[in-house]
Amino acid sequence: MQPEDLVRDHTIYACVMGSRAFGLATEGSDTDRRGVFLAPAALFWRFEKPPTHVEGPGEERFSWELERFCELALRANPNILECLHSPLVEQVDDTGRELLALRGAFLSRRAHATFTGYALAQRRKLDDDVRTHGAPRWKHAMHLLRLLTSARDLLRTGELTVEVGDGREALLAVKRGEVPWSVVESRFARLAEETDEALARTPLPAEPDHARVADLLFRARRGSAARADRP
């Protein structure tokens, strides 16, 4: 079985991510598609295991096998957690609905380290751009502000919201380069401080609910094996 066949035939959840999911799309914005597939259990009975992820079919599409997706989500990977909370769901089956019902099981205080760690790495790149070229990549600055806002609100409320809502115009102004870099830097600093403060009072548990996620994976594998055994 070809990797792209796994996506075509065994996807359990697919959504749109990127600017369109964030509510920041403008004319000409790409449509980034992400998904989760459940590789048939029989493929794991060989020395050569199925892929953990697949690019395609088509442009701007990337999918993870369910087990790898869950591993990354339990580690509070920002891209994976946001994928689970996309408002633009394009495809979902019964197993996919179970996965979505477990969104809260993946959320924990680990998100503080992963979201802020990713933000710090991106901030260093922006600072390098300013030193080298005299200006940052404004689109990246916009998305960094969005990510920090999302992390702060997640820690404050215990819920992850992907859409920027009323923050759209202010963020797009940053993307267009209409906001001075010094002002953007001040926003970065304020959001980072507010995110740290939110951690001290967050309703999120210290760890995600591994047991519930493991149960989903076990039942999905067992169901796949049972279907393979049917005549």
C-alpha angles and dihedrals in degrees: 000000000000118000093243089054088061089059095043096046107026108036112136098179134017131173144163117256136175124054094343092058092042093053091243101108119134132179109305096019115152122244106234113197125197130181151168124231130191109222112217111263092236090066090066092058092075132076089247108066126205117266120274090221140010132207112216155318089207130358125308094018127124129169136185130209109248096250094051091045091053092047091054093044091052087054088054095244103184096220092050095046091049090049089057090053101044112138089212106074113174102175136013135160131189094282090046090053089052089051092052091048087059095054092114092053090067096053119097143138087277085085090075093063096040098044095043092042091054090045092052092052091050091046091056089054091051091050089051090053091052092050093045103036104017094245138054127242094269096204090057090047089054093051092047090055089049092051094049091049090050092050093049093050093045091055092045098048106020090236129101117224118189102185115082094213112180091008092071100098095044090051094046089052087059091049090053090052093244094128118074115247090238090059092048090050090053090052090051091052094047094048092048090052093047090049091053091048091049091055091063092059103028120139090214118113120246092246135024120252100266094173096059092047092047089052091054092051093047093051092046092052092045091050091050091050091049092052090051091054094055115105 
